[in-house]
Each structure stands twice: as structure tokens, then as C-alpha cells.
Amino acid sequence: MESSHRSLASSPLSMDGDLNAPHSMGTTIIGVTYDGGVVLGADSRTSTGMYVANRASDKITQLTDNVYVCRSGSAADSQVVSDYVRYFLHQHTIQLGKPATVKVAANLVRLLSYQNKNMLQTGIIVGGWDKYEGGQIYSIPLGGTILRQPFTIGGSGSSYLYGFFDQAWKEGMSKEEAEKLVVKAVSLAIARDGASGGVVRTVIINEDGVTRNFYPGDSLPLWHEEVESHNSLLDILSSDSPVPMST
């Protein structure tokens, strides 16, 4: 996912198939709080124009033991912001002798995003748990605004999910309910958004630590009139197909 920046996940895709276009994570990223922690989720498609550069990328990045981020927009921009914040948080932890809080991590992301808003094209969700305020979700969209929310969605696939979350999210969910909601929401976005796809990854953060889960594309529910996924073209060719006409 290396590249220069200059491509938003939500910007129109170039129809010329330029393989030298910037890598962007036309993306669905989600952060949800539940009773005791947070669940982060994301798809795995990274695109370069109309070309899928990576179908199994990991858009959920660790900052500290208790704080992770979901990245959208320019892959290069979101990675460099994450790297800088991880370094600053490491220094912060050494100086204070205790882990950084989620709020500190989110405000560092906000500071870098705002001070470089004319050069960065990335939207980030910060999620984590600390002993002071429990599970927290912060949204830092393009431009460097910071919003603490009970749930937030981002990326090109988020356009299809606002109504769904208004109906489906509720306070006091269990860990299992929250993760099920995140997986369902990402799979819905994948069905509608051509820039989202691949697998679904989730990260659960609570007092007990961090749990990573992986949901392959062929295990996700099919929506509307989706065609069932195949591992490769060979699967399709090896299935029962009509015999070619003889000449």
C-alpha cells in the first residue's frame, strides 16, 4: 500500500485504469462502543483507481496495547499519521511511566491531522479502553475535527450505513451483539460499495485486553442479488459448465 497521497476514498474513480494512481482505501470502517469496551471493524480492499491493489489489507492498526485506529482515505497518509502517533505515544508512556489514555491518542491524531490538513487526505477512527473512561470511540475526519461518539462510521461505504445504524445500534449492547452488528454492517457496505470488499476484520478492546477476529469473504451473508463468491476463476471453470460447441 505504498504510494504518494492525493486520493480520497470517496473521490470519483478514474475510468482509465491508471495503475500509477495513488493507493486509496475506498473503505468501510466502523467503531462501536458496548457495555465494557469497543469493537472496531473494517473491510480489506485497497484500490488504485479501478484496480484492486490489495484485497486483504489490514486497515485496523495498533497504536498502543489498548488503543487502535481504523484508517481510510489515502493509504500512505493514514499509515504515516499512525506511525508518528505510535512513536509519540511510546515516548509519552516512557516519560509518565503508565499507558497513554485513549483521549491522549485521539488528540495526537487530531493534532497531526489538523496541522497538516492541506497535505493529508485521510479519515481515522480511534478506539480503545482505559481505566479512567472505559471504552471510547473518537472520529477524526478529513480536516482534523475530533468527535467522541458512541459509534461512528467512515469511508466510502459509510454512505450506505447511516440509516442502518440509526435503526440497529442501541446502548448497553453485549460484546457479542456489538461485534455481530459491526460484521453485518461491513458486509452490507461491501454489497453496495464497489470500493469496499475482501474480508472483514474486527478488533475487540476491553479491560481484559484485545481480541482480533477474521471473517473471510465467503463466510459473510449475501445481500440483495449478490453472486456467491469464488476463490478464483478456476473454481468457476471447473464447475459444471456447458460443453463448447464443436466446429
N, C-alpha and C positions, 0 to 999 in steps of 0.2 A: 504494500500500500504506500510505497514511496512516491512522492511527486511534489511538484510545486503546488501552491494553493490556487485559488481563483475559480472554484466551482462549488456552488451550493447544492445541497441535496434536492432542494425544491426548485432549482432553476430548470428551464427547458433543456431537454437533452438534445445534443447535436445529432442531426439526422445523417451526417456524412460518415459516421462510424470512425472518427479520428481516434486512433489508438494512442496518440500522443497527448490526448486531452488529460486534464488534471484528474486524479483519482478522487472521486467523491463517494461518500457513503449515503446514497439515496436510501433512506433508512427508516426503520421504525424502532424508536427507543422509548422505554416506559419505566417509570418509578412509582411504586405504590407503597404506602405505609399500611401496616396491620398492627394488631394488638400485640406489641412486643418487638417489632423490628420493621424491616423494609424488604421489599422484593424488587430487584432490577431485572429488566428483560430487554432483549434486542434480537433482531434478525441477524443475518450474516452476509448479506450481499454488498460487495464493494464494486462500484461501476466506474468506467472510464468512457464517458459519452454513452454510446449504445452498447458498449462491450462490457461484459461482466468480468472484471479483473480478478476477483476473488469471491468464490461462492461460499466460503466457510470462514470468513474473518471473524475475529473476536472484538466486538465493539464495547465490551464491558471491561474496563481497565482498573487495576488496583492502584490506589494512592498510598494507603496505609493498611494496617491489619484490619481496621474497622471502617474504612471509607473506600468506596469505589465510584467510578464515573461511567456513564453511558455517553458515547461520542457520536455526533452526527455532523454533517457538512463536509468540509474538506478533510480528508483523512490525514494529510500532513499537518494541518493546523491543529486538529484535535490531539494528535499524538504529541506535538511539541508542547502544547499547553499542559498536557498530563505529565510529561517528563519534567518540566520546570516546577510544577506544583509538588510533584513527588519529592524532588530534591529539597525544596524549601521546607516541606513538612518534616523531612528527615532531620534537617538542621534544627527545626523548631522542637522536635522531640528530644534531641540530644541536649539542647540548652535548658529545657524545662524539666527534663527527667521524667516525663509522662507523655502518653499518647496525645496527639492533637485531637481536638473535638471536630465533629462534622461541620459545625459552623465556621471554624477557622479554615478548614479545607475549602469549603464553598466560597468563602470570601477571598481566598487566594485566587481561585479560578475566576471569580468576578473581577478582581483587580487586574489580572493579566488580560482578560477579555476586553475590559473597558479601555485600558491604557493603549491597547493595540487594535482598537475596533476598526480602524481604517485599513488594517492589513490582514486581519483574521476573518475567516468565513466558517465559523463553527458554532454549533449549539451543544451545550453539555448539560447533563443531569447528574447531580451529585447526590449520592445516597449513602447512609451509614448509620451506625448506632454508637452512642457513647453513654456513660453512666450519668451524665448530667441531664440530658434531654431525651434520652431513648432514641427510637428510630426517627430519622429526619430525611426529607427529600427536598432538595433545592433545584430549581430550574434556572439555568443561566443561558438564555437565548442569545442570538446574534446581537452584538452591541454591548453586552456586559451588564444587563439588568439582572438582579437576583430576586427570586421569589421563593419563599418557603411555602410548600403546598402539601396537602395530604396525598395527592397523586399528581403526576404530570406526564405528558406525552410529548414526543418530539420527532423530528424528521419528516420526510415526505409522506410517510404512511399515516402520520397523525391526523391528517385531514379527514380520514375515514373513520376515526375512532372517538371523536368528541361526543357525539350522541350516545354511542355505546357506553362510554364511561359514565356519562350523566345518569344512565339507567342502571348500570351494573355495579358501580362502586358503592360501598357502604362503610360506615365507621364500625370499628370493632371486629373486623374480619379475622379469621384464624390464619395461620401461616399457609395452610393447605388451600384455603379459599383464595387468598391473595395470589399465590403462585398460579393456581388454575385460571384466575382472571387474566393474569399477565400473558400466559401462554395462549389463551383463547384470543386475546386482543391482538397479539402479534400475528397469529395465524390468519385472523380476519384481514389485517392490513396487507399481509402477503398476497391474499387472494385478490385484492383490489388494486394494489400499488405495484406497478411494474418495476419500480426501483427498489423494492423490498423483496427478499426471498431467501432461499437457503434453509438453514436450520434455525431453531430458537434456542438461545442460551439464557439461563436465569442465574441470578446470584441472590441468595437469601442471607441477610445480615441481621444478627440479633445478639443478645447477651452471651449466647453460647459460642459464637464465632461466625464463620462464613461457610455456606454450602453452595457449591456450584452444581447446576444441573444442565443437561444437554438433551434436546428433543430433536431427533432427525426429521428431515422434511417429510419422509414417508410415514411418520407416526402422527403428524398433525391432522386435525379434522379437515375434510374437504368442504368448501362452502360454495353455494350457488351452483354453477355448472363447471367447476374446476375439473380438469383432466387429471386422473391419478398419475402421480409422478413415477418415473422410471429411473433406474440408476444410470443408464446410458442408452445410446441409440441401439446398441447390440441387444438389449432387452426387448426393444420393440421389433427388431428384425427377426429375433429368434422366436417370437410369439407366433401363434397360428396366423399366417398371412396367406392371401391367395397366391396360387402358383402363377408365375409370369406367363403371359400368353406366348405361345410358340409362333415363330415366324416361318 
